[in-house]
Amino acid sequence: MLASAYSRCRMVDDALFVFAKMKDLNIQASIITYNNLLYNLRYTDNIWDVYDDIKASGISPSMYTNSILIDGLCKQSLMEKAVDFFRETECRESGPSVVSFNTLMSSSCKMGSVDVAKSFLCMMFKSGLHPNVYSYNILIHGLSVAGAMEEALDFADDMEKHGLEPDVVTFNVLAKGFHLLGMMNGVQKFVDEMLHRDVNPDIFTYTMLICGYCKAGNIDEGMKLREEMFSKEGVHASHISDNMLLSSLCKSGRLDEALNLFLKIESSGHKPDPIMYSILIRGLCKQGLIEMAFQLYDDMWCKRILPNIVAHRSILKSFFEKGYMCEAKVLFDALINSGLIDNIILGNIMIDGYAKLGDIDEAVQVYELITGNGVSPSIVTFNSLIYGFCKARMLDDAKKWVDTIFAHGLIPSVRTYTTLMDAYGEEGKIQAVFELLEEMKARGIEPTHVTYTVIMKCLCKRRQMHESVQILKSMLPDDFQPDEVFYNTIIKILCEARDMKGAFQLHKEMVVHKIQPSRATYNILLNGLCTHGELKDAEELFSTLQDVGLMKCDYTILIKAHCAKGSVRKAVIMFQKMIEKGFEISVRDYSAVINRLCKRNLQADVKMFLRMMLFHGVSVDSQICFVMLNSFLRIRNHNYAFQLSALMIKCGLDGDSNCG
């Protein structure tokens, strides 16, 4: 009894000691005791010593004895030895057992050899044995995981032909197979079949259904199933299904429902785990609700639930995005002092945040702090630092960090060099850009579309467009395939250089190379034409865009251009068309037009746009009113000025109010 107790508690050394004492006292252990010890030794060589003791003692092995040894060999991936042992023992002694066959079948399926598992089932029948439900479930599971659902269903039918009733595991396995294939109709079919046969779905069934519906985007069905699960006696939601529901709700922007579900989980007596908290915290941060996210984060600490890396990362990133640098520093320092930062991830967030804000000194301090605490930096760390130094126009210092990368046993990435090249290009140091390109190629780092786009941008700054394009073409590898971003960048540069002919030539080249120009491409071209006063060509392009679908910005570009030219009638027509198309018109859209009209002293047209604005229910604000008021007073149009002042008083504008 003592030996069995030690074996069951996995206190193997103590169990072996008791066995040795039993031998000394000539006390015979039972086969059950031996089996318990064999089970806990099945991954070690000691198992054979115990097996030899069983044979020497003259005790008859049970049907589980050899199965335990076979399982141990299989788990050690010694499949051939397991089969040899099976043949030497079970086939020679009292005959093979269903348990041993099941063990071999299960191991074969786990190794992906479903055909071998099927051959063992045939051997079972030939040996005069009758497979049990577990035997069939093993094969059905193996086939389902492999995506062979038709064959899995055939075995389920064969199972019933041999008088075996499918159990909840059978249905779950088949349902899981359809779930893996994304066929939720098939999953629901087997759940309905379970209910029809009075087989109660278990937690695995519900978890699979909920996860499946959430992945398919049907969150509402997942929520209904959770309620149904709670109505079943003895079935409770798992953390897996609850986490999936919370994650899906957050990704869909349904944060109120996610928070309500979280409160339900808490009130039902289930303790939320760190994953649940991190899902909600990340969801709230993505929606910009950092205060609520931090409240949950703080709640974790109060309840002694240690936040995971996802929660830390979400909070720190959001602090920087919101401009809460002090809060980010306080939190990071607290984590450092608590010894909770054992990798570079959080340090990278801090360094990247400071670098983007232009505070390179703080970024370097964080780097020194984390490396001083034994945390190894990554290439992301150095890329952020290099970006920060480039942003601060400290290019020599930025270049030195490349040597530091090698000192840490890392390799610079394409981003490392592209960042440096962009910075040198901005300074007009074209030679340095080419030297960096050669250096990265020499180190086996292949330039990307972004790299060549940066180079083209640098070349175009010299305003020698034709020469720049020729230089770039000579640099490009034969297999280089420019993408839309590459073309758009060059088109934009050509537009800025007033080379509209070259810009449209590149547009044609995109079409020839079967690179579909995007809305961004056309927007760049339209803006280029309007900026340089080529309104006739802009209107023609605008008309052709009717086929690919116009965006609001296409309208606003032309409207502003017409206002700048004094073509108010055309601007009004275009503005009316924009409204008719159903685009959301804001006070900013009206302000953009009114500002331009005021600059040209077209007060009558200003007043007309103001009436249009009020007619469509768009509220005026202080800023637009003061722009108009100053314009009216500048040309001494006191009548218009008094009328506008009356409107402002009526609306109660004091600099912050609105009136519609």
N, C-alpha and C positions, 0 to 999 in steps of 0.2 A: 504493500500500500504506500509506504514512504517513497519507494523508488518510482512508483507511478505518479505520485504527487509532484516529485521533483521534475520528472519528465514533462508533465503537463504544464508546469510553470517555467519550462525551458531552462531549468537549472541543471544543465547537462552534466557538468563536472560532479555536482553533488549526487546526481542519479548514478553515475558510473562508480562513485565511491561506495554507495549503498549496495550496488550490484556486486562489487568486489567483496564486501563484508558478507553478503548472502552466500557467496561461493565458499568463503572460509567456514561459514557456519553450516554448510551443506543444505541451504534453504533454496528450493527451486522457485524461480520466478515464473509467473504465468505468461502466456503468449500475448495477452493484452498489455502487460507491463513492458515486454520486449518491443511490441509494436509502437508504444508511446515513445520509447527511447529511439527506435529506428527512425521514426518520423522527425524527431528533432536533430538527428545526426545525418539526415538524408543528403545534405550538401557537403559532407566531409568523408574522408577516407575511413574514419572510425566506424562507419556503418557496417563495413565488412567484418570487423572484429566481433561486433554484436551478432551479426548474421551467422558467423562461424560458431559462436556460443550456442545459438538456437539449435543448429544442426547437431552439435556435440551433446546437447542436453537431451536429445531424443524427443523434444516437444514437437507436436505437429503444427506447422505454420497454419495460420488462418488464411482466408481468402484475401485479407488485406496486407499480409506480410510481404509477399513478393511484389504486390502493387506499390507498396511504399518504396521499395528498392528501385523499381522501374521508374517511378515518378522522380526519384532523386537523380537517376542517370539522365532522364529527359531534361530535367531542369538545368543540368550542367551541360546541356547540348550534346550529350553523348548518346545520340539516338541509336546508332548501330549497336553499341554495347547493351543498350536497353532491350533491343530486339533479340540479341544473342542470349541475354540472360532469360528473357521470356521463353525462348525456345528450349533452353537447357533445363529450366526448372518446371514451369507450368505444363509444358507439353509432354514432359517425361513423368511427372509426379501424378497428382490426382486429376490432372487436366486443367486447361486454362480457365480463368474466371472472367466474368463480365467486367469486374472492377479493373483487372489488368488491361483488358482490351480497351476499356474507356480511357484509361490513363495514356495508352499509346495513341489512341485516336485524338485525344485532347492535345497532346504534345505535337503531333503531326500538323494539326490545324494551326496551332500557334506559330509553327515554323513556316506556314504557308503551303504545306503539302497536303491539300485537301484530298487529292487523288489517293495518296497513301492511306489516309484515314478511311476512305471509302473501302479500300482493299481489306483493312482490318475488320470492317463491318461484315464483309463477305466471309472472311475467315471465321468470324463469330458464328454465323449461320452454319457454315460447314462443320464447325466443331460441335454442333447440336445445341448451342446456347441461344437464348432468346435475348436480344438487345432490350434494354429498358428505356424509359423516357429520357434519361440522362444521355444514353448513347446517341439517340436521335438528335437531342438538343445540341450535342457537340458538333455533329455534322452540319445541322441546319445553321448553327452560328458561323461555322467556318465558311460555308457557302455564301451566307448573307454578307459577311464582312468582305468577301471577295467580289461581291456584286452579282453573283450567280443566283439571282432570286428565283428564276424559273425552276432550277434544279433543287433549290431549297424547298420550294413549295411541293415538288414531287416527293421529296423525302418526308415532308409533313403528311402527305396523303398516304405514303407507304407505312408510316407509323400507325395511322388509324386502321389500315388494312390488317395490321398485325395485332389489333386489339388494344392498342395503347392510346389513351386519351391525352391530347396536348394539354400541358399545364401552363401556368402564367409565364414561365420562362420561355416556353415554345413561342407563345404569342409575342412576348417582348422581343425575342431574338428576330423573328420575322418582321415585326414592326420597325426594329432598329435598322434592318437591311434596307427597307424602303426609305427610312429617314436619312440614311447615308447617301441615298441616291436623290434626295430632295423631293421624293414623291409622297407628300403628306396625305394625299388621298388614299394611298396604299396603307399608310400607318393607321389612319382613321378606320379603314375597313377591318383591320385585325382587332382593333379595340372594340369595335361594334360586335365582332364575332365572339370576343371574350365575354362580353356582357350577355350575348345571346345564349352562351353555354354556361352561364352562371359562374364564370371564372372572374374573380374580382381583380381589377387592375391594382397593381401595387405602386409604391413610390417611384420605382424605375419607369413604369409605364407612363405615369403622369409627367415625370421629369423629361422624358424623351419627347412627349407630345408638346409640352410647353416650350421646350428649346426649339423644336422643329417649327412650330407656328411663329415663334419670335424671329427665327432666322428667315422665315418666308415673309416677314413683315406684317403678319397678322397678330399683333400684340393683344388686341381685344379678345381673340379666341383663347390666347394664352392666359389672360386674366380670368376668363370664365372657367377654364379648367382648374385654375388654382382654387377658386371658390368651391368648385365641385369636389376637389380633393379634400378640402377641409370638412365637407359635409359627410365624407366617408369615415366610418369609425375605424380608428387604428391607423389611418393614413395621414401623414403630415408632410407639409412642404419641405423640400430639401434646400440646402443653401445653394445648390447648383441651379435649380429652377428659379429661385428667388433672385439670384444674382443675374440670371439671364433676363428676367422680366425688368429688373431695375436698369440694367444696361440698355435694353431696347427702348424703354420709356425715355431715358436720358438722351439717347441718340436721336430720338424722334422729337425732342424738344418738349416732351410732356413731363416737365419737372414736378409740377404740382402732384400729378398722379404718382410719380416715383417717390416723392416725399411721403405721401399718404400711405403707400405700400410699406415703406420703411417703418412708419409709425405702427402699422398693423402688425408687422413682424415683431416689433418690440413689445407691443401690448399682448401678443399671444404667448409671451413667455420665452420666445426664442431669442437668444443673444446674437445680435448682428456681429458678423465677423469683420476683420479688417478689409476684406475684399468688397463687402457691401458698402462700407463707409467710403472706400476709395472710388467706387463707381459713382456714388452720389457727388462726392467732392469734385471729381473730374467733370461731371456733367454740369454742375453749378458754375465751375470756373469757365467752362467753354461758353456759357451763356453770359459771362461777365458778372455773375453774382458772387463775387469774391467774399463779401461779408458773410453771407449765408454759408458758403463753403468753409470759411475759417471757423465759424461757429461749430460746425460739425467736427472739424479737425480738432478743435479745442475740447469738444465733448468726448472725443476718443481718449485724449490724455486724462481727462477727469475720471473716466470709467476704467482707466488702466488698460485700454486696448491700444497696443502699439501700432501707430500708423505705418503702412508699408511705403515702399519707394514711390508708388503711383500717387499716393496722397501727398507726400512731401513735394514731389515734382510738380504736381498740379498747383499747389499753393504758391510755391516759389515762382513759377512761371507767371502766374496771374498777378502776383505782387509787382513784378517788373512791367508787365503789360499795362497795369493800372498806374504805374509810376510810384508805387509804394516802396521805394528803395530802402528806406530805414527799416520798415517792417521785415523786408526780405533779409536784410543783414542781421537783424536781431534773431530771427528764426534760424538762419544758417549757423550763426555763432552758437546758439543753444544746442543745435544738433551736433556740431563739432565737439563742444564741451562735454556733451553726454556720451560721446563715443559712438554715435549712431550713423556716422558717415564712414562706410568702409569701401566705397567705390567712388568713381569720378563723376557719376551721373549728375548729382546735385551741384557739385563744384562746377561742372560745365554750364549749368543753367546760370549760376551766378556770374561766371566769367563772361559768358555770351551776353548776358543782360547788361553788365557794366560796359562791355566793348561797344555794344550798339548805342548806348547812351553817350559814348565818347569819354567815359571815365576810365581810361586805360590804367591809371595808377591803382585804382581799387581792384581792377581785374587782375593785375599782377600780384597784388597783396593776397587775393583769394588763392591764386595759383601757388604762391609760396606757402600759404597756410596749409593747404591740403597736401601738398607734396611733403611738407615738413611733418605731417601726421602719418606718413607712410602710404599715402594713396597714390597709385600710379596714374599719371595723366594719359589721355588717349589722343589720337590725331585730331579729334573734335576740339579738345582743349586748345591745342596749338593753333588750329585754324581760326578759332575765335579770337585768340590773342593777336594773331597776325592781322586779322580784320580790324581789330581795335587800333593797332599801331598804324595801319594804312589809313584808317578814318581820321586819325590824329595827324596824318601826313608825316609820320616819323618812319620813312621808308627804310632807312638803313637799319634801324632797330628791328623793324618787321622782318627784314631779310635774315638777320642774325638768328631769329627763332627757328629757321630751317635747320641750322646746325644743331640746335637743342633737340629738335625732333629726332635726328640721327643718334644723338647722345643717349636718348631714352630707348634706343632699339626699335624705333618706329620708322615708317616710311611716309614721306610727304604724299598727300593725295592730290588728285587733279584740282581739287578745290583750293588747296594750298597755293599752288602756282597760279591758278586763274585769278585768285584774290590779289596776289602780288602784281600780276600783269595788268590788271585793271587799274590798280593804284598808280603804277608807273606810267600807264597810258594817260591817266588824268593829268599827270604832271608833264605830259608831252615827251617823255623819255622813251622814244620808240626803240632805240637800240637796246635798252635794258629789257624791254618786252621780248624782243627777239632772242636775247641771251637766255632769258628764263624759259622760253619755248624750247630752245636747244637743250638746256639743262634737263628739263623734264623728260624730253624724248630720250636723252642719253641714259636716264635712270629707268627707262622702260615704262614711263607713265604716259599713256596715250591721251592726247588732247581730245576734248569733247566738243559738241556743238557750241557750248557756252564759251569754251576757250577761244574758238575761232571767231565767235561773235564779238568777244572782247577785243581781239586783235583787229578785227575790221573796224570797230568803233575807234580804236586808237589811230588807225591809218586814216580814217575819214576826217579826223580832227585837223589834218593838214590841208583840208579843202581841195586836195588833188584826187578827186573821186575816181577818175578812170584809172589812174596809176595805182591807186590803192586797191581797186578790185583786181587788177592784173597781178599785183604782188600777192594778194591773198590766194588767188587761184593757183599760183605757182607753189604755194605752201601746202595746199590741201592734198591729202593722200588720195590715191585713185579711187578707193572704196568709200570716200566720204560722201554721205548723203545729207545735204542740208535739210533742216526741218523748218517748220513754220516760224518758230521763234527766231531762227537765224535770219530768215528773209525779212521778217517784220522789223528786226533791229536795223538792218541795212536800209530798208525802205524809209524808216523813220529818220535815219541820218541823212539820207538823200533829200528828203522833204525839208529838213531843217537847213540844208545847204541850198535850197531853192532849185534843186535839180529834179523837178517833177517828171521830166521825160525819162530820166534814169530810174526813178521810182516805179513808174508804170511799166518800164521795160522789165524790171525785176518781177513785177506782178505777173507779166506774161510768162516769164521763165518758170515761175511757180506752177502755173497751169500746165505748161509743157512737161514739167517733171512730175506731174500728177500729185502735186502738193496742194491740197485744197486751201485757198485763201480763207481765213476766218473773218469774223466780224471785226476783230481787232485790226486786221490788215486793211480793210476798207475804211475803218474809222481813222487810221493813220493817214491814208491817202486823202480822204475828205477834209480832214483837219489841215493837211498840208496845202491843199488848193485854196481853202478859205483863208488861211493865215497869209498867203501871198497874194490875195485879192483876185484869184482866178475863179470868180463866182460862176461864170457861165459853165466852165468845165465841172465845177463842183455840183451844179444843178443837174448836169447830164449824168454824173456818177450817182447822184442821189436817186435819180429816176431808175437807173439800172439796178439799184439796190432793192427796189420794190420786190424783185423776184427772190432774193435771198433773205428778205425780212429786215425791216428797218428797226433800229433801236432808238430809244429816246435821245441818246447822245448825238445821233446823226442829225436829228431835228435841231437840237440846241446849238450845234456847231454852225449850221446854216443860219439860224435865227440871229446869233451873235454877229456873224459876218455881215448879214444884211443891215443890221443896226449900225455897225461900224461904218458901213458905206453910206448910210443915210437912206437906204431903201426900206423905209418903214412899212410900206404897204405889203411888200413881199414877206417881211418879218411877221406881220400880223396874220397873213394867209397861212404861213408855215406854223405859227403858234396855234391857230385854230385847228389845223390838220392834226397837230400833236395831241390836242385835247380830244378831238373826235376819235383818234386811234385808241383812246382809253388809257393813255399813260398817266401816271400819278403826277400831278403838277403841284409843286410846292412854292412857297414864298421865295425860295432861292432862285427858281426859274424866272419868276417875274423880276426879281431884284437884278439879275444879270442883264436883262433887257433894259430895264429902267435906268440902271447905272450908265449904260452906253448911250442911251438917248439923252440923259442929263448932260453928259460930257459934250454932246453935240448941240446942246441948248435947244433941243426939239421938245419944248414944254407941252405943246398941244398933244403931241404923240405920247408923252409921259402920262398926261391926264387920261388919254384914251386907254392906255394899258392898265392904269389904276382902276378905271371903271370895269374893265374886263376881269381884273383880279377879284374885285369885290363881288361882281356878278356871279362868278364861279365859286363863291364862298371861301376864298383863300384869305386867311387873316393877314392884315398888315402888321408890321412890327416897327419898333422905334427906329431901327437902322435905316430901313427903306424910306420912312417918312422924313428923317433928317436929311437924307441925300436929296430928296425931292425939294424939301424946304430951302436948303442952301442953293439949289439950282435956280429956284424961282426968285429968290432974293438977289442972286448974283446978277440977273438981267432986269431987276427991279419990277418983276411982275407981282406986285403986291396983292392983286386980286386973287391969283392962284394961291399965293402964300397964305392969305387969310382963310380961304376955303379949306386948305390942307390943315391949318392950325385948328380950325373948328372941328375937323374930323378927328384929329389927334385928341382934343379935349373930350369929344364925345366917346371916344374909345378908352379914355382914361390912360393914355400912354404916358408912362413916366420913365421910359427907357427900358423897361422890362416887360411891359404888358403887350397883349395882342388884341386885335379887334377884327372881326370878320363881318 
